[in-house]
Amino acid sequence: KKAQVLYGLDLAKKEVSRSHRVVVVEGYTDVMACHLAGVTSAIATCGTAFGSEHMRIVGRIVGTESSGEVVFTFDPDAAGQKAAVRAFAEARTSTLQSYVAVGPEGLDPCDLRLNRGDGAVRSMIETKSPLFEFVIDQRIAGHDLASVEGRVSALASAAPIVAEIKDGGIRGRYEHVLARRLGEDLRDVHRAVSRAATRAEGGMGVAAGAGTRTGATPPGAVPGDSAGDVPTSAPRATIATLPRTSDAALERDALMGILQYGHVVDAAEIDAALALPMTVPALDAVRQAVQAQPDRTRIGWAVTAAEAVREPFRSLGVELLTASFPALSESEAHSSTRSLARTLRIRAIDREKSALLGAIQRVPAESEEGRTVRLRLRDLDAQRRALAEGV
């Protein structure tokens, strides 16, 4: 039966038993690439999705160690996201700790090894992230986090995922993660998760602080807190807590470059980029503080900007200022910062164009509104071409 077959299991079994870790990839070529790269605990399903039978087999081999791990690799496309959700459904019933490893630029292990070598494959597996965080990010990725409505919708979508976590202490930690992702108050997130947990239990759940059994940990509470208390400490944002999305990566790197090299890059380029709201609330808070600085040529302006970021995002501003910017030389850093600023503007143009292309379908072609939309589209095309030539 395909539901019980795992490609490469005969080769991986010894290492899986020794390390208490199994790496689940998407195809037999990825299995071969992993083993050649030194990741000898890699296996794959054969022509079917990873299911409950596979999880039981993996669980028996990994063992009952509390530190046992299963690491999934998924493509970042729609099919990969669906596979992640299926894996999540199976993993949440297992005692194994579940993680996700995604290759740079969406490369699978086979292509990653061919393009960047064995070390890149090993690094991909070691820089894994918890499966819960990956699924949470997928749930909120389609929402406009720059708007109140978008954040409310994202919270409603992601709260049931956190509510699936049975351990109250771990659930509380993931409430912190979700609050940071959305830039929302921790108490609001706690209430949303508690409501989702109650609904999942068919109305039999008990809201935190109301009728909880003595000694039990309320949903979302952290062991050691007073029973029923809603967490009130604001979660601090850091680079590590940012969503793992291309938009977040662009905004993070652009702000890092501006804070570190904004004084030597064309002021008009930087001003135009800083005028655009960012999709990640934590990064947008940093953007606002940077934009408010009147003189980027003044010594110490970036420190002032980082310290002016509102809480709980100030630590992120400081980290962006002091982190190592990905460039080999000063001139490359200047060029990269300018390119990132332009890419932010191109992204804004593409989004406006998308909205206008939708609008033009709903208005008469020869109407005044239709002509205005077409003129604006031509103007945006010209702006985009000019910017793209300099990226």
C-alpha positions in Angstrom: 0.0 0.0 0.0 1.3 3.5 -0.9 0.0 4.8 2.4 2.6 2.6 4.2 5.5 2.9 1.8 8.4 5.4 2.5 11.1 5.7 -0.1 14.6 5.6 1.4 13.5 4.2 4.7 15.8 1.2 4.5 18.8 3.6 4.1 17.6 6.2 6.7 16.4 3.8 9.4 19.7 3.5 11.3 20.3 7.3 11.4 16.7 8.0 12.3 16.9 5.7 15.2 20.2 7.2 16.3 19.4 10.9 16.0 15.6 10.6 16.8 15.0 12.8 13.7 13.5 12.1 10.3 13.4 14.4 7.3 10.4 14.1 5.0 11.0 15.4 1.5 8.7 15.5 -1.5 10.3 13.1 -4.0 12.9 10.4 -4.5 15.4 12.8 -6.2 15.2 14.9 -3.0 15.9 11.8 -0.9 19.0 11.1 -3.0 20.2 14.7 -2.9 19.8 14.8 0.9 21.7 11.5 1.4 24.5 12.7 -0.9 24.7 15.9 1.1 25.0 14.1 4.4 21.4 14.3 5.6 21.0 10.6 5.8 17.7 10.6 7.7 15.7 11.7 4.6 12.7 9.8 3.3 9.8 10.4 1.0 6.3 9.1 0.3 5.7 7.2 -2.9 3.0 8.9 -5.1 0.8 9.9 -2.2 0.5 12.6 0.5 2.1 12.1 3.9 -0.7 10.5 6.0 -1.5 8.9 9.3 0.0 5.5 8.4 3.2 7.2 7.4 3.2 9.1 10.7 2.8 5.9 12.7 5.7 4.2 10.9 7.9 7.3 11.5 6.9 7.4 15.1 7.9 3.8 15.7 11.4 4.4 14.2 12.1 7.8 15.8 11.1 6.4 19.1 9.2 7.8 22.1 11.9 10.3 23.0 10.4 13.7 24.0 13.0 15.3 21.7 12.0 13.3 18.7 11.7 15.4 15.5 10.0 15.2 12.1 11.2 17.8 9.6 9.1 18.4 6.5 10.3 20.1 3.4 7.7 21.9 1.3 7.8 24.0 -1.9 6.5 27.5 -1.2 3.8 27.2 -4.0 0.1 26.5 -3.5 0.7 22.7 -3.7 3.4 22.9 -1.0 1.1 25.0 1.2 -1.7 22.4 0.9 0.9 19.7 1.8 1.9 21.6 4.9 -1.7 21.8 6.0 -2.1 18.0 5.5 1.1 17.4 7.4 -0.1 19.6 10.2 -3.3 17.6 10.5 -1.3 14.5 11.0 1.5 16.0 13.2 -0.8 17.5 15.7 -1.9 14.1 16.9 1.8 12.9 17.3 4.1 13.2 20.2 7.0 14.1 17.9 8.1 17.8 17.5 7.2 18.9 14.0 9.2 21.4 11.9 9.3 22.8 8.4 12.4 23.5 6.3 12.1 25.7 3.3 15.0 26.2 0.9 16.2 29.7 -0.2 14.3 31.1 -3.2 12.0 28.1 -2.9 14.6 25.6 -4.1 13.9 21.9 -3.2 16.8 19.8 -1.8 17.7 18.4 -5.2 17.9 21.8 -6.9 19.5 23.4 -3.9 22.3 20.9 -3.9 22.9 21.3 -7.7 23.0 25.1 -7.4 24.7 25.7 -4.0 26.3 22.5 -2.8 26.0 20.0 0.0 26.4 22.6 2.8 23.3 24.5 1.6 21.2 21.4 2.0 22.4 20.7 5.5 21.9 24.4 6.4 18.3 24.3 5.1 17.5 21.4 7.4 19.2 23.0 10.4 17.4 26.3 10.0 14.0 24.7 10.3 11.1 26.4 11.9 8.2 25.0 14.0 5.3 23.6 11.8 2.8 25.5 13.9 4.5 28.8 13.0 4.7 27.9 9.3 0.9 27.1 9.2 0.1 30.3 11.1 2.1 32.3 8.6 0.2 30.6 5.7 -3.1 31.4 7.4 -2.3 35.2 7.7 -0.4 35.6 4.4 -3.5 36.5 2.4 -4.7 39.2 4.7 -3.8 42.9 4.5 -2.1 43.4 7.9 -1.7 47.1 7.2 -5.5 47.6 7.9 -7.5 47.0 11.0 -10.0 44.9 9.1 -7.2 42.7 7.7 -5.6 42.1 11.1 -9.0 41.1 12.6 -9.7 38.7 9.7 -6.2 37.3 10.0 -6.7 36.7 13.7 -10.0 34.9 13.1 -8.2 32.7 10.5 -5.2 31.8 12.6 -6.7 31.6 16.1 -8.2 28.1 15.5 -4.6 26.8 14.6 -3.3 28.0 18.0 -6.4 26.6 19.7 -5.4 23.1 18.4 -2.4 23.1 20.8 -3.4 21.1 23.9 -0.6 22.1 26.2 -1.6 25.3 27.8 2.0 26.6 28.3 2.9 26.0 24.6 -0.4 27.5 23.5 0.4 30.6 25.5 3.8 31.0 23.8 2.1 30.7 20.4 -0.3 33.4 21.4 2.7 35.6 21.8 4.0 34.6 18.3 0.6 35.4 16.7 0.4 38.7 18.6 3.8 39.7 17.2 2.9 38.6 13.7 -0.2 40.7 13.7 0.9 43.6 15.8 -2.2 43.0 18.0 -2.7 43.3 21.7 -1.9 39.9 23.4 -5.1 40.0 25.4 -7.2 40.2 22.2 -5.3 37.3 20.7 -5.8 35.3 23.9 -9.5 35.9 23.9 -9.8 34.9 20.2 -7.8 31.7 20.8 -9.9 30.8 23.8 -13.1 31.3 21.8 -11.8 29.1 19.1 -10.8 26.4 21.6 -14.3 26.5 23.1 -16.0 26.2 19.6 -13.6 23.3 18.8 -14.8 21.5 21.9 -18.4 21.7 20.8 -19.3 24.4 23.4 -18.0 22.3 26.3 -14.9 24.4 26.8 -14.6 26.9 29.6 -13.4 30.4 29.0 -10.2 31.3 30.9 -11.0 32.3 34.5 -14.5 30.9 34.6 -15.1 27.6 36.2 -11.6 26.2 35.5 -10.8 23.1 37.6 -8.4 23.7 40.5 -4.9 23.1 39.4 -5.7 23.1 35.6 -4.0 25.5 33.2 -6.6 27.6 31.4 -6.4 27.6 27.6 -3.6 29.9 26.5 -2.3 30.6 30.0 1.4 30.0 30.9 2.0 27.6 33.8 2.9 29.7 36.8 0.5 32.5 36.0 -2.5 33.0 38.3 -5.3 30.8 37.1 -7.5 32.6 34.7 -5.3 35.7 34.4 -5.0 36.9 30.8 -1.4 37.6 29.8 -0.8 41.3 29.8 2.9 41.7 28.9 3.4 43.1 25.4 5.4 40.6 23.2 8.6 42.2 21.9 9.2 42.1 18.2 12.6 41.0 16.8 13.9 39.9 13.4 13.3 36.3 14.4 9.6 36.9 15.1 8.9 38.4 11.7 6.7 36.4 9.3 8.6 34.2 6.8 7.2 35.8 3.7 8.8 37.5 0.7 7.1 40.8 1.6 8.4 40.7 5.1 12.0 39.9 3.9 11.9 42.8 1.4 10.6 45.3 4.1 13.1 44.0 6.7 16.1 44.3 4.3 15.0 47.7 3.0 14.7 49.2 6.5 18.0 47.6 7.6 19.7 49.3 4.6 18.0 52.6 5.2 18.9 52.7 8.9 22.5 51.9 8.1 23.1 53.6 4.8 20.2 56.0 4.4 22.5 59.0 4.9 24.5 58.2 1.7 21.7 57.1 -0.6 19.7 59.7 -2.7 17.3 61.3 -0.2 14.4 61.4 -2.8 14.7 57.7 -3.4 14.5 57.0 0.4 11.7 59.5 1.0 9.6 57.9 -1.7 10.1 54.4 -0.2 9.4 55.5 3.4 6.1 57.1 2.3 4.7 53.7 1.5 3.0 51.7 4.3 4.5 48.3 5.0 2.5 45.1 5.3 4.0 43.9 8.6 2.8 46.0 11.5 6.1 45.7 13.4 8.1 46.9 10.4 5.6 49.6 9.6 6.2 51.0 13.2 9.9 51.2 12.4 9.2 52.8 9.0 7.1 55.5 10.7 9.9 56.3 13.2 12.5 56.5 10.4 10.2 58.6 8.2 9.7 61.1 11.0 13.5 61.9 11.1 13.9 65.4 9.6 17.6 65.1 8.7 19.3 61.8 7.7 22.6 63.5 7.2 22.9 64.4 10.9 25.3 62.3 13.0 23.3 59.8 15.1 20.0 60.2 13.3 19.6 56.4 12.9 20.0 55.8 16.6 17.4 58.5 17.3 15.1 56.8 14.8 15.5 53.4 16.4 14.9 54.7 19.9 11.8 56.6 18.7 10.1 53.4 17.5 7.0 52.8 19.7 6.8 49.8 22.0 6.6 46.8 21.7 8.6 47.3 18.4 11.6 49.3 19.6 13.8 46.3 20.0 13.2 45.5 16.3 14.3 48.9 15.3 17.5 48.6 17.3 18.2 45.1 15.9 17.7 46.4 12.3 20.2 49.2 13.0 22.9 46.9 14.4 22.3 43.7 12.3 24.8 42.7 9.6 23.6 44.0 6.3 23.9 41.4 3.5 26.6 43.1 1.3 30.3 42.4 0.7 31.4 46.1 0.5 30.2 49.6 1.3 29.5 50.4 -2.3 27.5 47.2 -2.7 25.5 48.1 0.4 24.7 51.6 -1.0 23.6 50.1 -4.3 21.5 47.4 -2.6 19.8 49.9 -0.3 18.8 52.0 -3.3 17.6 48.9 -5.2 15.5 47.7 -2.2 13.9 51.2 -1.9 13.0 51.1 -5.6 11.6 47.5 -5.2 9.3 48.8 -2.5 8.0 51.4 -4.9 7.6 48.9 -7.7 5.6 46.6 -5.4 3.3 49.5 -4.6 2.8 50.3 -8.3 2.1 46.6 -9.1 -0.6 46.5 -6.4 -2.2 49.8 -7.6 -2.2 48.4 -11.2 -3.8 45.2 -10.0 -6.6 47.2 -8.3 -7.1 49.4 -11.4 -7.2 46.4 -13.8 -10.0 45.0 -11.7 -11.8 48.4 -11.6 -11.6 48.9 -15.4 -13.7 45.8 -15.9 -16.5 47.3 -14.0 -16.8 50.7 -15.7 -17.8 51.6 -19.3 -14.7 51.9 -21.5 -15.7 55.3 -23.0 -16.8 56.8 -19.7 -14.8 59.6 -18.0 -13.9 57.2 -15.2 -12.8 54.6 -17.7 -10.5 57.1 -19.5 -9.1 58.2 -16.1 -8.3 54.7 -15.2 -6.5 54.0 -18.5 -4.5 57.2 -18.2 -3.4 56.2 -14.7 -2.4 52.7 -15.9 -0.2 54.2 -18.6 1.4 56.6 -16.1 2.0 53.6 -13.7 3.6 51.6 -16.5 6.0 54.5 -17.3 6.9 54.9 -13.6 7.5 51.1 -13.3 9.8 51.0 -16.4 11.8 53.9 -15.1 12.2 52.3 -11.6 12.9 48.8 -13.0 15.8 50.1 -15.1 17.6 51.2 -11.9 17.0 48.1 -9.8 
